[in-house]
Amino acid sequence: MKLSQLYANKNFKKIVFNDGLNLVVARVTKALDAGKDSHCLGKTTLIEVLDFMLLSRNEKENLFAKHKNKFSNYEFYLEILLNTGKYLTIKRTVQNANKIAFKQTDVKSDLINNQKWDHAAVAFDQAKKLLNEYLSFDVLTTDWTYRKSVSYFLRSQKDYSDVCQLDKFKGKHKDWKPFVFNLLGFNSRLLKEKYEEEERLGKLNTDIQNAKKDFSVDPKDIDKIRGAIYLKNEEKRELQEKVDRFNFYQQERNLNRELVEDIEQRIAVLNTSEYNLNYTLEKTRQSLSQNISFDIEQIKQLYEEAGIYFTEQIVKDYKALETFNRKITAERNKYLHEKIDSLSDELIKVRASLFEYDQKRSDVLSVLQDKDSFRKFKTFQGELSKIEGELLRLEDKLKGVDKITGYMNDKSDVQRNLETITKKIKTQILKGNEIYSDIRKLYGNIFKCIVNTPVIVFIEQNKLGNIEFRTDVTQDNEIDITAEGQGNTYRKMLCVTFDLSVLGAYSRRSFYRFVYHDGVYEGLDNRIKTNFIELVRRFCSEYNIQYIFSAIEHDIPPNMLAGFSEEEICLKLDDSGDNGKLFEFSF
């Protein structure tokens, strides 16, 4: 895959890339205005635009996210040359950056006014999958997409501090080392598995420490804890025998239940019965004392005073009535005497029952008020509860030990697995592979052609068995490492050499065939610049590689600059005004 052209629907300098060497040159005339040299012209910004068009996420620090209002109506078009020989145009807007369009053509095309796309408004994640299919790489496809590798071929000024670890990969080693290992031709799954096992080991160590803290126990104390549990159980057994002999606890529960549920309830019923019987008996006695009183002479006197004639017949009737009432009263009094006798008998029985239950209540209370025995029972009960609490605490510790032991067993398994993986990784490195050999060979040749100094790239395992990628300038014997590799100039050239070596090693496969290096000339000796350009021209021709680099004009020797053809200078920028900038306006 190579870059073909990049253009937009608004103010933007259209860039047409050629198949080989491409120079983005920035002319700076206002030398004293250091803050407004190449950094404001757009040579570095071009990498951001290319990365955006190759479907990087539109994150907060992205150029278009920070200046969204200025670019809201922008539509960008990137045409790439596929390894099949066909051209693919990617359309992406700033306003709706998560909807991507694609169109494949047989020749270079300008599609600004195109209305028919092969795929229009494709969602972002699906668009990445689709572009991955268009690219059809046949290397590094098992575990990675094109997005993982593209960053190595769009190196900005921030990416020259380390050959293999780019600025965006400043996080965990697992996020980039397995990929680089794979890029060098090795099996990255072993390395990924190792990092996963190391994370698991770290979590287990944390779990062990937390468990030790939570349970306040150490696994080595397991036999000591078991011994303490045995002794506490013996103590509990002996104390339980004493409690069982007194059995006051159960007695207390039974006596209280009998007192509350039976005796007191029965006494309350009997008291009510006694009250009712007394009341009824009193009323019956009162009824017995009430006799019928009837005086015929008083009646006669009342009639005479009223002037009413009181006949003998009336007298006779009243006397008959008086006789009748005496008979009824006699019968009634007989019944009342019988009722009084019955009530008196029942009252005697109730009072006898009350006496009996009251005696029972006294007996129960006398047992409950036996203070010495009850206090002794309570003491035993308290001690028994305390022992049971201590047993629970010891058993909880024992569970904690079991939990920690489980973690430690898992830890041992992980450590054994890590040892096995580490040995397999070491075997891989010692055995090497064809891609790794090609990269190392090209690396040494390219760097020596440019800098006239040997360089070696190698992999070593540290004390933990993790791999470290090393690229160091050496003496002629290629063993003694020198300090030159630590300088910024050499470090930059080491990064450039690595990218070219990878592209050369994969040149016969379907993979990237371009690389963009920003500011690569800054700080280089003129002789190195000359060697570099000569090498790159040959390399591009021999390996069918497209090389794009940006430089400030005064960093390029005049005779060298004159040697670039108009076709090779794909973009010219200057600080004469907004028209000289990539977007033809300031922001």
RODO-2510 file (C-alpha; in nm, 4 decimals, decimal comma):
residues 587
     n   res          X          Y          Z
     1     m     0,0000     0,0000     0,0000
     2     k     0,1264     0,3468    -0,0966
     3     l    -0,0151     0,6976    -0,0706
     4     s    -0,1455     0,8395    -0,3986
     5     q    -0,2974     1,1806    -0,3253
     6     l    -0,4579     1,3846    -0,0508
     7     y    -0,7015     1,6710    -0,1083
     8     a    -1,0029     1,8472     0,0444
     9     n    -1,3155     2,0339    -0,0568
    10     k    -1,1905     2,3615     0,0979
    11     n    -0,8659     2,5494     0,1597
    12     f    -0,5988     2,2808     0,1559
    13     k    -0,2896     2,2263    -0,0587
    14     k    -0,3529     1,9201    -0,2701
    15     i    -0,0679     1,6690    -0,2427
    16     v     0,0149     1,4193    -0,5147
    17     f     0,2654     1,1587    -0,3986
    18     n     0,4969     0,9767    -0,6367
    19     d     0,5927     0,6112    -0,6009
    20     g     0,9449     0,6696    -0,4707
    21     l     1,1045     0,9637    -0,2912
    22     n     0,8783     1,2460    -0,1680
    23     l     0,9869     1,5663     0,0037
    24     v     0,7656     1,7999     0,2047
    25     v     0,9745     2,1147     0,2297
    26     a     0,9012     2,4173     0,4471
    27     r     1,0710     2,7471     0,3627
    28     v     1,1212     2,9682     0,6692
    29     t     1,2273     3,3274     0,6075
    30     k     1,1373     3,4717     0,9483
    31     a     1,4220     3,3043     1,1286
    32     l     1,3920     3,5234     1,4373
    33     d     1,0292     3,4215     1,4850
    34     a     1,1181     3,0738     1,6073
    35     g     0,7691     3,0013     1,7309
    36     k     0,6234     3,0428     1,3836
    37     d     0,8568     2,8399     1,1685
    38     s     0,7701     2,4945     1,0397
    39     h     0,5384     2,4175     1,3304
    40     c     0,2750     2,6560     1,2012
    41     l     0,3161     2,5799     0,8316
    42     g     0,1719     2,2297     0,8391
    43     k     0,4556     1,9850     0,7650
    44     t     0,4034     1,8118     1,0984
    45     t     0,0265     1,8571     1,0803
    46     l     0,0262     1,6557     0,7596
    47     i     0,0936     1,3378     0,9586
    48     e    -0,2166     1,4051     1,1690
    49     v    -0,4265     1,4492     0,8566
    50     l    -0,2939     1,1271     0,7036
    51     d    -0,3551     0,9385     1,0281
    52     f    -0,7058     1,0855     1,0449
    53     m    -0,7743     0,9648     0,6918
    54     l    -0,6445     0,6196     0,7785
    55     l    -0,9182     0,6121     1,0422
    56     s    -0,7558     0,7109     1,3674
    57     r    -1,0096     0,7972     1,6346
    58     n    -1,1061     1,1621     1,6514
    59     e    -0,9785     1,2043     2,0065
    60     k    -0,9709     1,5250     2,2107
    61     e    -0,6076     1,6061     2,1306
    62     n    -0,6665     1,5553     1,7598
    63     l    -0,6183     1,8637     1,5403
    64     f    -0,9763     1,8602     1,4149
    65     a    -1,1247     1,7993     1,7572
    66     k    -0,9363     2,0978     1,9019
    67     h    -1,0363     2,3261     1,6127
    68     k    -1,3675     2,1732     1,5154
    69     n    -1,5360     2,5056     1,4384
    70     k    -1,2678     2,6017     1,1867
    71     f    -1,2876     2,2653     1,0091
    72     s    -1,6568     2,1895     1,0522
    73     n    -1,7334     2,1919     0,6771
    74     y    -1,4194     2,0138     0,5645
    75     e    -1,4283     1,6944     0,3608
    76     f    -1,0981     1,5138     0,3114
    77     y    -1,0132     1,2626     0,0429
    78     l    -0,7185     1,0235     0,0642
    79     e    -0,6428     0,8079    -0,2365
    80     i    -0,4161     0,5093    -0,1735
    81     l    -0,2579     0,2649    -0,4144
    82     l    -0,3493    -0,0870    -0,3075
    83     n    -0,1087    -0,3761    -0,3465
    84     t    -0,3490    -0,5119    -0,6096
    85     g    -0,2687    -0,2147    -0,8338
    86     k    -0,6105    -0,0532    -0,7886
    87     y    -0,6796     0,2810    -0,6232
    88     l    -0,9004     0,3289    -0,3173
    89     t    -1,0346     0,6694    -0,2146
    90     i    -1,1346     0,7232     0,1479
    91     k    -1,3694     1,0125     0,2233
    92     r    -1,3990     1,1429     0,5782
    93     t    -1,5555     1,4628     0,7064
    94     v    -1,4683     1,6521     1,0211
    95     q    -1,8312     1,7231     1,1111
    96     n    -1,9315     1,3569     1,0949
    97     a    -1,5995     1,1814     1,1424
    98     n    -1,7555     0,8469     1,2337
    99     k    -1,9198     0,7985     0,8927
   100     i    -1,6732     0,6949     0,6215
   101     a    -1,7110     0,6475     0,2451
   102     f    -1,5052     0,4271     0,0099
   103     k    -1,4671     0,3987    -0,3656
   104     q    -1,2283     0,1813    -0,5626
   105     t    -1,1082     0,2867    -0,9085
   106     d    -0,8634     0,1613    -1,1689
   107     v    -0,6855     0,4956    -1,2118
   108     k    -0,6084     0,8085    -1,0096
   109     s    -0,9312     1,0039    -0,9646
   110     d    -1,0581     1,3285    -0,8153
   111     l    -1,3833     1,2389    -0,6368
   112     i    -1,4823     1,5674    -0,4728
   113     n    -1,8000     1,5867    -0,6784
   114     n    -1,8582     1,2131    -0,6878
   115     q    -2,2082     1,1083    -0,5852
   116     k    -2,1738     0,7326    -0,6177
   117     w    -1,9621     0,5581    -0,3569
   118     d    -1,9080     0,1869    -0,3268
   119     h    -1,9716     0,2229     0,0455
   120     a    -2,1229     0,5417     0,1874
   121     a    -2,1673     0,6521     0,5496
   122     v    -2,0047     0,3402     0,6914
   123     a    -1,9924     0,3369     1,0708
   124     f    -1,6431     0,3889     1,2148
   125     d    -1,5676     0,0391     1,3486
   126     q    -1,7131    -0,1251     1,0412
   127     a    -1,5144     0,1143     0,8211
   128     k    -1,1889    -0,0008     0,9840
   129     k    -1,2806    -0,3630     0,9154
   130     l    -1,3670    -0,2746     0,5554
   131     l    -1,0405    -0,0875     0,5006
   132     n    -0,8533    -0,3809     0,6530
   133     e    -1,0163    -0,6016     0,3890
   134     y    -0,9287    -0,3594     0,1081
   135     l    -0,5639    -0,3554     0,2150
   136     s    -0,5519    -0,7379     0,2161
   137     f    -0,2242    -0,7641     0,4073
   138     d    -0,0925    -1,1196     0,4284
   139     v     0,1343    -1,0568     0,7278
   140     l     0,0557    -0,9699     1,0936
   141     t    -0,3118    -1,0430     1,0317
   142     t    -0,3779    -1,3116     1,2926
   143     d    -0,3820    -1,0861     1,5969
   144     w    -0,3595    -0,7326     1,4560
   145     t    -0,5297    -0,4986     1,2140
   146     y    -0,3574    -0,2417     0,9918
   147     r    -0,4100     0,0252     1,2621
   148     k    -0,1572    -0,1376     1,4956
   149     s     0,1273    -0,1107     1,2448
   150     v     0,0474     0,2134     1,0639
   151     s     0,1909     0,4264     1,3459
   152     y     0,5405     0,2935     1,2736
   153     f     0,5182     0,4342     0,9222
   154     l     0,3889     0,7770     1,0261
   155     r     0,6682     0,8885     1,2602
   156     s     0,6356     1,2340     1,4065
   157     q     0,9038     1,4260     1,5958
   158     k     0,7766     1,2670     1,9215
   159     d     0,8485     0,9149     1,7957
   160     y     1,2289     0,9287     1,7689
   161     s     1,3077     0,8717     2,1376
   162     d     1,2905     0,4931     2,1036
   163     v     1,3202     0,2675     1,8016
   164     c     1,0383     0,0287     1,8903
   165     q     0,8298     0,2147     2,1478
   166     l     0,6390     0,4990     1,9882
   167     d     0,5077     0,7980     2,1808
   168     k     0,1537     0,6577     2,1728
   169     f     0,2784     0,3342     2,3342
   170     k     0,3984     0,4871     2,6629
   171     g     0,1637     0,2643     2,8563
   172     k     0,1910    -0,1030     2,9445
   173     h     0,4419    -0,3212     2,7603
   174     k     0,1668    -0,5688     2,6727
   175     d     0,0114    -0,3012     2,4493
   176     w     0,3062    -0,2873     2,2076
   177     k     0,5813    -0,5410     2,2725
   178     p     0,3855    -0,8441     2,1474
   179     f     0,3202    -0,6559     1,8228
   180     v     0,6879    -0,5628     1,7738
   181     f     0,7827    -0,9240     1,8541
   182     n     0,5404    -1,0343     1,5840
   183     l     0,6745    -0,7654     1,3477
   184     l     1,0173    -0,9232     1,3885
   185     g     0,8761    -1,2563     1,2766
   186     f     0,8176    -1,4247     1,6141
   187     n     0,5077    -1,5803     1,7692
   188     s     0,3510    -1,2960     1,9653
   189     r     0,0915    -1,5139     2,1352
   190     l     0,3506    -1,6552     2,3725
   191     l     0,4487    -1,3034     2,4761
   192     k     0,0859    -1,1985     2,5150
   193     e     0,0215    -1,5057     2,7263
   194     k     0,3225    -1,4197     2,9413
   195     y     0,1945    -1,0685     3,0097
   196     e    -0,1497    -1,2093     3,0918
   197     e     0,0045    -1,4583     3,3346
   198     e     0,2129    -1,1809     3,4923
   199     e    -0,1021    -0,9754     3,5452
   200     r    -0,2660    -1,2797     3,6997
   201     l     0,0393    -1,3294     3,9215
   202     g     0,0236    -0,9656     4,0318
   203     k    -0,3448    -1,0027     4,1187
   204     l    -0,2773    -1,3211     4,3152
   205     n    -0,0007    -1,1478     4,5131
   206     t    -0,2449    -0,8673     4,5936
   207     d    -0,5138    -1,1183     4,6935
   208     i    -0,2686    -1,2993     4,9216
   209     q    -0,1607    -0,9779     5,0941
   210     n    -0,5210    -0,8616     5,1362
   211     a    -0,6256    -1,1994     5,2766
   212     k    -0,3362    -1,1966     5,5246
   213     k    -0,4426    -0,8490     5,6329
   214     d    -0,8161    -0,9288     5,6509
   215     f    -0,7744    -1,2541     5,8447
   216     s    -0,4633    -1,1485     6,0394
   217     v    -0,3074    -1,4836     5,9679
   218     d    -0,0087    -1,6398     5,7985
   219     p    -0,0289    -1,9814     5,6245
   220     k     0,2658    -2,1098     5,8297
   221     d     0,0442    -2,0816     6,1420
   222     i    -0,2032    -2,3432     6,0193
   223     d    -0,0955    -2,6195     6,2619
   224     k    -0,0836    -2,3710     6,5482
   225     i    -0,4420    -2,2645     6,4720
   226     r    -0,5603    -2,6262     6,4517
   227     g    -0,3979    -2,6933     6,7903
   228     a    -0,5727    -2,3925     6,9421
   229     i    -0,9061    -2,5118     6,8010
   230     y    -0,8530    -2,8566     6,9547
   231     l    -0,7790    -2,7107     7,2983
   232     k    -1,0787    -2,4755     7,2808
   233     n    -1,3079    -2,7643     7,1867
   234     e    -1,1825    -2,9599     7,4894
   235     e    -1,2447    -2,6594     7,7120
   236     k    -1,5911    -2,6213     7,5656
   237     r    -1,6692    -2,9902     7,6209
   238     e    -1,5695    -2,9759     7,9900
   239     l    -1,7686    -2,6601     8,0493
   240     q    -2,0688    -2,8041     7,8671
   241     e    -2,0688    -3,1002     8,1072
   242     k    -2,0889    -2,8605     8,4023
   243     v    -2,3736    -2,6705     8,2425
   244     d    -2,5565    -2,9935     8,1676
   245     r    -2,5228    -3,1014     8,5341
   246     f    -2,6762    -2,7782     8,6622
   247     n    -2,9115    -2,7512     8,3704
   248     f    -3,0322    -2,4244     8,5164
   249     y    -3,0578    -2,2623     8,1811
   250     q    -3,3162    -2,5118     8,0608
   251     q    -3,4878    -2,5090     8,4024
   252     e    -3,5119    -2,1332     8,3901
   253     r    -3,6654    -2,1443     8,0458
   254     n    -3,9182    -2,4132     8,1518
   255     l    -4,0064    -2,2448     8,4832
   256     n    -4,0589    -1,9108     8,3207
   257     r    -4,2738    -2,0656     8,0523
   258     e    -4,4797    -2,2534     8,3155
   259     l    -4,5116    -1,9415     8,5270
   260     v    -4,6162    -1,7128     8,2449
   261     e    -4,8111    -1,9480     8,0211
   262     d    -4,9885    -2,1667     8,2817
   263     i    -4,9897    -2,0620     8,6458
   264     e    -5,0376    -1,6881     8,6031
   265     q    -5,2991    -1,7402     8,3356
   266     r    -5,4880    -1,9907     8,5509
   267     i    -5,4748    -1,7657     8,8578
   268     a    -5,6135    -1,4799     8,6512
   269     v    -5,9078    -1,6987     8,5392
   270     l    -5,9761    -1,8160     8,8945
   271     n    -5,9658    -1,4601     9,0282
   272     t    -6,2237    -1,3630     8,7707
   273     s    -6,4408    -1,6628     8,8655
   274     e    -6,4148    -1,5778     9,2361
   275     y    -6,5188    -1,2207     9,1696
   276     n    -6,8148    -1,3280     8,9580
   277     l    -6,9304    -1,5843     9,2163
   278     n    -6,9074    -1,3337     9,5030
   279     y    -7,1026    -1,0803     9,3022
   280     t    -7,3759    -1,3289     9,2073
   281     l    -7,3979    -1,4643     9,5670
   282     e    -7,4407    -1,1146     9,7101
   283     k    -7,7175    -1,0296     9,4649
   284     t    -7,8971    -1,3580     9,5421
   285     r    -7,8901    -1,2891     9,9154
   286     q    -8,0306    -0,9416     9,8544
   287     s    -8,3166    -1,0945     9,6507
   288     l    -8,3958    -1,3335     9,9359
   289     s    -8,4342    -1,0469    10,1801
   290     q    -8,7015    -0,8775     9,9675
   291     n    -9,0592    -0,9965    10,0773
   292     i    -9,3985    -0,9038     9,9245
   293     s    -9,5930    -0,6653    10,1580
   294     f    -9,9731    -0,6177    10,1078
   295     d   -10,2138    -0,4525    10,3731
   296     i   -10,5910    -0,4665    10,2818
   297     e   -10,6832    -0,2206    10,5578
   298     q   -10,4559     0,0457    10,4124
   299     i   -10,6246    -0,0079    10,0772
   300     k   -10,9702     0,0379    10,2254
   301     q   -10,8654     0,3602    10,3979
   302     l   -10,7322     0,4989    10,0689
   303     y   -11,0579     0,4201     9,8900
   304     e   -11,2682     0,5850    10,1658
   305     e   -11,0545     0,8984    10,1586
   306     a   -11,1010     0,9090     9,7829
   307     g   -11,4782     0,8684     9,8205
   308     i   -11,4878     0,5455     9,6325
   309     y   -11,7035     0,2609     9,7414
   310     f   -11,4921    -0,0434     9,8367
   311     t   -11,7155    -0,3502     9,7942
   312     e   -11,6849    -0,6818     9,9704
   313     q   -11,6112    -0,8459     9,6368
   314     i   -11,3033    -0,6333     9,5925
   315     v   -11,1912    -0,7244     9,9405
   316     k   -11,2410    -1,0855     9,8581
   317     d   -11,0350    -1,0516     9,5346
   318     y   -10,7512    -0,8720     9,7079
   319     k   -10,7299    -1,1418     9,9758
   320     a   -10,7124    -1,4067     9,7045
   321     l   -10,4312    -1,2162     9,5375
   322     e   -10,2463    -1,1847     9,8674
   323     t   -10,2662    -1,5609     9,9190
   324     f   -10,1355    -1,6232     9,5669
   325     n    -9,8322    -1,3896     9,6195
   326     r    -9,7388    -1,5622     9,9435
   327     k    -9,7275    -1,8951     9,7609
   328     i    -9,5032    -1,7527     9,4784
   329     t    -9,2691    -1,5886     9,7286
   330     a    -9,2285    -1,9169     9,9154
   331     e    -9,1359    -2,0961     9,5898
   332     r    -8,8936    -1,8181     9,4903
   333     n    -8,7211    -1,8215     9,8299
   334     k    -8,6756    -2,1970     9,8070
   335     y    -8,4993    -2,1579     9,4692
   336     l    -8,2812    -1,8731     9,5991
   337     h    -8,1671    -2,0826     9,8985
   338     e    -8,0684    -2,3615     9,6598
   339     k    -7,8734    -2,1168     9,4384
   340     i    -7,6942    -1,9692     9,7415
   341     d    -7,5859    -2,3167     9,8475
   342     s    -7,4604    -2,3992     9,4939
   343     l    -7,2708    -2,0713     9,4568
   344     s    -7,1166    -2,1145     9,8027
   345     d    -6,9913    -2,4635     9,7120
   346     e    -6,8451    -2,3428     9,3791
   347     l    -6,6801    -2,0471     9,5538
   348     i    -6,5151    -2,2838     9,8001
   349     k    -6,3718    -2,4879     9,5090
   350     v    -6,2426    -2,1782     9,3269
   351     r    -6,0753    -2,0510     9,6422
   352     a    -5,9160    -2,3919     9,6943
   353     s    -5,7790    -2,3845     9,3358
   354     l    -5,6515    -2,0340     9,3874
   355     f    -5,4672    -2,1443     9,6985
   356     e    -5,3177    -2,4393     9,5078
   357     y    -5,1944    -2,2264     9,2121
   358     d    -5,0694    -1,9537     9,4418
   359     q    -4,8614    -2,2183     9,6201
   360     k    -4,7242    -2,3336     9,2835
   361     r    -4,6332    -1,9760     9,1982
   362     s    -4,4513    -1,9450     9,5299
   363     d    -4,2597    -2,2666     9,4583
   364     v    -4,1541    -2,1461     9,1120
   365     l    -4,0455    -1,8094     9,2441
   366     s    -3,8455    -1,9720     9,5176
   367     v    -3,6530    -2,1706     9,2544
   368     l    -3,5926    -1,8660     9,0355
   369     q    -3,4771    -1,6661     9,3363
   370     d    -3,2109    -1,9193     9,4283
   371     k    -2,9388    -1,6594     9,3562
   372     d    -2,6221    -1,8582     9,4187
   373     s    -2,7064    -2,1456     9,1850
   374     f    -2,8412    -1,9181     8,9174
   375     r    -2,5342    -1,6943     8,9327
   376     k    -2,3091    -1,9969     8,8930
   377     f    -2,5077    -2,1142     8,5943
   378     k    -2,4886    -1,7674     8,4380
   379     t    -2,1114    -1,7658     8,4838
   380     f    -2,0775    -2,1005     8,3092
   381     q    -2,3080    -1,9807     8,0358
   382     g    -2,0968    -1,6665     7,9786
   383     e    -1,7763    -1,8656     7,9657
   384     l    -1,9323    -2,1091     7,7213
   385     s    -2,0409    -1,8227     7,4926
   386     k    -1,6922    -1,6737     7,5092
   387     i    -1,5320    -2,0040     7,4104
   388     e    -1,7769    -2,0465     7,1238
   389     g    -1,6856    -1,6959     7,0018
   390     e    -1,3145    -1,7782     7,0170
   391     l    -1,3785    -2,1004     6,8268
   392     l    -1,5599    -1,9073     6,5542
   393     r    -1,2671    -1,6652     6,5308
   394     l    -1,0137    -1,9491     6,5068
   395     e    -1,2238    -2,1336     6,2483
   396     d    -1,2494    -1,8089     6,0501
   397     k    -0,8697    -1,7854     6,0590
   398     l    -0,8500    -2,1448     5,9396
   399     k    -1,0783    -2,0577     5,6485
   400     g    -0,8518    -1,7618     5,5763
   401     v    -0,5505    -1,9935     5,5698
   402     d    -0,7352    -2,2234     5,3294
   403     k    -0,8155    -1,9256     5,1082
   404     i    -0,4558    -1,8017     5,1127
   405     t    -0,3311    -2,1560     5,0475
   406     g    -0,5593    -2,1695     4,7432
   407     y    -0,4171    -1,8411     4,6167
   408     m    -0,0637    -1,9657     4,6773
   409     n    -0,1317    -2,2898     4,4911
   410     d    -0,2649    -2,0865     4,1987
   411     k     0,0413    -1,8655     4,2239
   412     s     0,2686    -2,1710     4,2008
   413     d     0,0795    -2,2865     3,8914
   414     v     0,1182    -1,9437     3,7306
   415     q     0,4887    -1,9302     3,8166
   416     r     0,5449    -2,2735     3,6635
   417     n     0,3517    -2,1672     3,3542
   418     l     0,5600    -1,8486     3,3329
   419     e     0,8798    -2,0518     3,3498
   420     t     0,7573    -2,2711     3,0640
   421     i     0,6540    -1,9707     2,8525
   422     t     0,9827    -1,7913     2,9248
   423     k     1,1790    -2,0944     2,8052
   424     k     0,9684    -2,1153     2,4878
   425     i     1,0266    -1,7457     2,4182
   426     k     1,3994    -1,7922     2,4728
   427     t     1,3973    -2,0890     2,2340
   428     q     1,2217    -1,8737     1,9727
   429     i     1,4797    -1,5979     2,0048
   430     l     1,7731    -1,8396     1,9844
   431     k     1,6219    -2,0137     1,6838
   432     g     1,5414    -1,6875     1,5053
   433     n     1,3419    -1,6668     1,1817
   434     e     1,3771    -1,5470     0,8243
   435     i     1,2078    -1,2096     0,8746
   436     y     1,4195    -1,1343     1,1821
   437     s     1,7366    -1,2245     0,9899
   438     d     1,6363    -1,0034     0,6962
   439     i     1,5553    -0,7083     0,9229
   440     r     1,8846    -0,7414     1,1117
   441     k     2,0809    -0,7640     0,7876
   442     l     1,9073    -0,4635     0,6307
   443     y     1,9343    -0,2710     0,9555
   444     g     2,3092    -0,3089     0,9695
   445     n     2,3590    -0,2354     0,5988
   446     i     2,1342     0,0719     0,5868
   447     f     2,2777     0,2320     0,8969
   448     k     2,6348     0,1699     0,7902
   449     c     2,5661     0,3224     0,4484
   450     i     2,4197     0,6337     0,6087
   451     v     2,6394     0,6838     0,9155
   452     n     2,9379     0,4658     0,8207
   453     t     2,9099     0,2939     1,1593
   454     p     2,8055    -0,0644     1,2369
   455     v     2,4825    -0,1177     1,4262
   456     i     2,3294    -0,4280     1,5747
   457     v     1,9654    -0,5020     1,6577
   458     f     1,9031    -0,7758     1,9117
   459     i     1,6557    -0,9079     2,1653
   460     e     1,7440    -0,9967     2,5223
   461     q     1,5477    -1,1287     2,8178
   462     n     1,5713    -0,9492     3,1487
   463     k     1,5730    -1,1119     3,4928
   464     l     1,1975    -1,1616     3,4780
   465     g     1,2220    -1,3281     3,1387
   466     n     1,0576    -1,0337     2,9629
   467     i     1,2058    -0,9251     2,6332
   468     e     1,3836    -0,5993     2,5593
   469     f     1,4423    -0,4736     2,2056
   470     r     1,7942    -0,3366     2,1636
   471     t     1,9397    -0,1418     1,8735
   472     d     2,2835    -0,0102     1,9458
   473     v     2,5711     0,1381     1,7540
   474     t     2,8770    -0,0857     1,7895
   475     q     3,2450    -0,0918     1,7189
   476     d     3,3645    -0,2844     1,4181
   477     n     3,3631    -0,6105     1,6148
   478     e     2,9836    -0,5575     1,6599
   479     i     3,0030    -0,6549     2,0280
   480     d     3,1326    -0,3531     2,2148
   481     i     2,8453    -0,1078     2,2504
   482     t     2,9350     0,2605     2,2116
   483     a     2,7741     0,5735     2,3504
   484     e     2,6950     0,7094     2,0053
   485     g     2,3645     0,5321     1,9994
   486     q     2,2479     0,7434     2,2904
   487     g     2,2695     1,0752     2,1020
   488     n     1,9600     1,2341     1,9505
   489     t     2,1014     1,2320     1,5972
   490     y     2,1956     0,8663     1,6038
   491     r     1,8742     0,7718     1,7819
   492     k     1,6707     0,9396     1,5071
   493     m     1,8634     0,7555     1,2362
   494     l     1,8217     0,4280     1,4264
   495     c     1,4429     0,4786     1,4140
   496     v     1,4499     0,5655     1,0437
   497     t     1,6702     0,2644     0,9701
   498     f     1,4368     0,0320     1,1601
   499     d     1,1305     0,1408     0,9602
   500     l     1,3125     0,1013     0,6287
   501     s     1,4470    -0,2397     0,7323
   502     v     1,0969    -0,3647     0,8193
   503     l     0,9550    -0,2411     0,4876
   504     g     1,2421    -0,4017     0,2989
   505     a     1,2024    -0,7344     0,4795
   506     y     0,8297    -0,7431     0,3999
   507     s     0,8592    -0,5974     0,0484
   508     r     0,7785    -0,9294    -0,1167
   509     r     0,4588    -0,9606     0,0869
   510     s     0,1339    -0,7632     0,0886
   511     f     0,2098    -0,4969     0,3491
   512     y     0,2773    -0,1251     0,3822
   513     r     0,5104     0,0110     0,1157
   514     f     0,5377     0,3654     0,2412
   515     v     0,6789     0,5523     0,5381
   516     y     0,6561     0,9163     0,6457
   517     h     0,9350     1,0646     0,8615
   518     d     0,8854     1,4158     0,9946
   519     g     1,1876     1,6428     1,0490
   520     v     1,4364     1,3688     0,9829
   521     y     1,7094     1,6101     0,8605
   522     e     1,7126     1,8317     1,1689
   523     g     2,0506     1,8163     1,3442
   524     l     2,2160     1,5819     1,0941
   525     d     2,5640     1,6335     0,9545
   526     n     2,5593     1,7250     0,5825
   527     r     2,7578     1,4132     0,4952
   528     i     2,4969     1,1972     0,6658
   529     k     2,2215     1,3865     0,4811
   530     t     2,3907     1,3136     0,1506
   531     n     2,4431     0,9472     0,2327
   532     f     2,0857     0,9237     0,3522
   533     i     1,9279     1,0584     0,0334
   534     e     2,1461     0,8387    -0,1856
   535     l     2,0536     0,5337     0,0196
   536     v     1,6820     0,6155     0,0169
   537     r     1,6740     0,6597    -0,3608
   538     r     1,8357     0,3183    -0,4122
   539     f     1,6198     0,1565    -0,1460
   540     c     1,2940     0,2890    -0,2931
   541     s     1,3904     0,1595    -0,6356
   542     e     1,5163    -0,1803    -0,5179
   543     y     1,2332    -0,2602    -0,2769
   544     n     0,9484    -0,0651    -0,4402
   545     i     0,9125     0,1558    -0,1321
   546     q     0,7592     0,5022    -0,1120
   547     y     0,9576     0,7283     0,1195
   548     i     0,8110     1,0596     0,2382
   549     f     0,9995     1,2980     0,4622
   550     s     0,9584     1,6573     0,5711
   551     a     1,2349     1,9104     0,6264
   552     i     1,2930     2,2800     0,6695
   553     e     1,4562     2,4206     0,3593
   554     h     1,7635     2,5563     0,5359
   555     d     1,8329     2,2040     0,6746
   556     i     1,8846     2,0798     0,3175
   557     p     2,2165     2,1685     0,1520
   558     p     2,1485     2,3866    -0,1579
   559     n     2,3162     2,1465    -0,3996
   560     m     2,1075     1,8598    -0,2567
   561     l     1,7846     2,0595    -0,2753
   562     a     1,8586     2,1366    -0,6384
   563     g     1,8847     1,7627    -0,7028
   564     f     1,5170     1,7025    -0,6140
   565     s     1,2845     1,6951    -0,9135
   566     e     0,9557     1,8826    -0,9144
   567     e     0,7798     1,5477    -0,8918
   568     e     0,9772     1,4472    -0,5831
   569     i     0,8909     1,7702    -0,3998
   570     c     0,5303     1,6764    -0,3310
   571     l     0,4523     1,9774    -0,1115
   572     k     0,6037     2,3217    -0,0654
   573     l     0,5204     2,5319     0,2397
   574     d     0,6447     2,8761     0,3417
   575     d     0,5869     3,1487     0,5988
   576     s     0,5237     3,4315     0,3523
   577     g     0,1553     3,4349     0,4467
   578     d    -0,1511     3,2141     0,4853
   579     n    -0,1249     3,1018     0,1227
   580     g     0,2029     2,9284     0,2037
   581     k     0,0485     2,7099     0,4783
   582     l    -0,0999     2,3639     0,4405
   583     f    -0,4555     2,4836     0,5128
   584     e    -0,3947     2,8298     0,3646
   585     f    -0,5117     2,9944     0,6882
   586     s    -0,3886     3,0260     1,0460
   587     f    -0,5363     2,8505     1,3489
***
